[in-house]
Amino acid sequence: MSTRRNGLLALLGLGAFAFWKYKNSTPEEQQAVKDKFNTAKDNLGKLGNDLKSKASDMASQVQSKAGEYANKAENKADEVRSDVNSSSL
């Protein structure tokens, strides 16, 4: 519990220092920080969209394969049914 509290205090201190440093920097430096944050935000958005697209593609592939296997199983069942019907006659 104490370690978690110390970690949170350290993070809070780091955040306070970063805020102080930002407020005391020049407008150009502040703009550079804003640009970095915007770039990071855009990159995270792109990453999220890529992951979402890949997950969707994977789900489609799995669904397609499941459909193929279901069709194969149905065809095999029809074959077995035909064999049973023809042998019982």
Long-range contacts (C-beta under 8 A, 24 or more apart in sequence): none
